[in-house]
Amino acid sequence: MPSSLTTFCSPPSFARAVVRSLTVLALTAASHSGIVAAQVVPVAPAPSNIVNISASGFLEVPQDWLSMSLNTIKEGPDAATVQNQLKVALDAALAVAKLAAQPPQLEVRTGQFSLYPRYTPGGRISGWQGSVELVIEGRDFARISATAGKIQTLTMGNVGFSLSREAQQKLQADVQALAIARFKTQADAVSKGFGFTGYTLREITISSTDQGGVQPYPRAMAMQAKAAMSEAPVSVEAGKSMVNVTVSGSIQMR
């Protein structure tokens, strides 16, 4: 008798497809779980016991560098004539100044030189005008002023006092050290005042300002003085330069 029971078996390809689907689902779930876990970052606690502090230091020292500029203006019908006049005046001044040159006590250098045409109301060139400058500078004020008084082909333009490079660097370093020491003293006092044993630095900013420098010498006064002194030394008196350094920042008391 034929049997009425029929047995159905899944094809092998169907079983493999089911296994692959389950594997993909498992990997996807694991991947999502890893992403979520990686995105969970612990939040650091906000810093506390932070104090902002600022301290300044300044020093004032006599200026040790003198700079004198002497110049002249010449006019003529053509550029060559004016240029030659300027050259003659400058060469004569240089001959006097170089005899006294002794760096860094007295240094000599040429300054600005200009040569330009003059025009009529109608726009035509009517002549030429030019100027030349000689600068005498250094630490020996008496030597510089005496040399300037001997130069007869140029007139006084400006007198300026400042600090030499070495003096400026030393002053800057001294004032910065003073400001830092005051900042540390203030930070220590504030920490102890609030009952803490010490502190750590968080942020620091250092800024500085300079005061003092060039003092203009009016040209009209210079020409009158030049005519009257007749090789007499130019009277000069130095001022003072001041550097101010500020140290500001934040500390965390601990």
C-alpha positions, 0 to 999 in steps of 0.5 A: 500500500502506498504511504500517505506520509510525505517528507519535505526537506529544505534545499541546502542552498536555502539553509546557507542563505538563512545562516548568512542572514543571521550572521549579518544581523549579528555583526550589524548589532555588534557594530552598532553596539560598538559605535554607541559605546565609543560615543559615550565619553565621560565629561570632565568636571569643571575646573574650580578654585581659579583666580585671575591675577595681575601684577606690574613692575616699572623702572626709570633710568636716564637715557644714554643715547643722543642723536642729532640730525643736521641738514640743509636745503639748496635750490638751483636752476637744474638738478645737477647744480642742486645735487652738487651743492648738497654734495659739497655741504655734506662732504664738508660736514662729514670731514668734520664729523669723521675726525671725531668719530669713535663708536659707540661714543660717537657714530656718523651716518648720512640720513635722508636725501631728496631732490625734486623739481619746482613748478610754475603755476602753468605746470612748467619746471622753474627750478630744483630744490633738494635737501640732505641730512647728516646724523651724529649719535652716540653715548658721549653727549659732550663729544657729539654736541661739540662736533655738531657745533663745529659743522658750519655747512649744515644746520640743526634739525632734531635732537633726540634722546633714547636708550642704547640697545644694550641699556634697553635690553637690560632694562626690559629684563630687569623690569620683567623679572620684577613683574614676575616676582610680584606676580608670584608673591601675589599668587602665593598670598591669595592662595594662603588667604583662601586657606590653600597651601599652594597653586599651579599656573594655568595661563600667563600673559606678559606685556610691556610699554616704553616711555621716553624718546625723541625730543624735536628741536624746532628748525627756526630755533636751530638756525638762530642758535647755529648763527649765534654759537659759532662752533660752540657746543650745542647745549643738551640735557638727557631725560629718562626712559621708563619701561612698564611690564605687566604680568597677568594670568590665572592660577588654580589654588590647591 
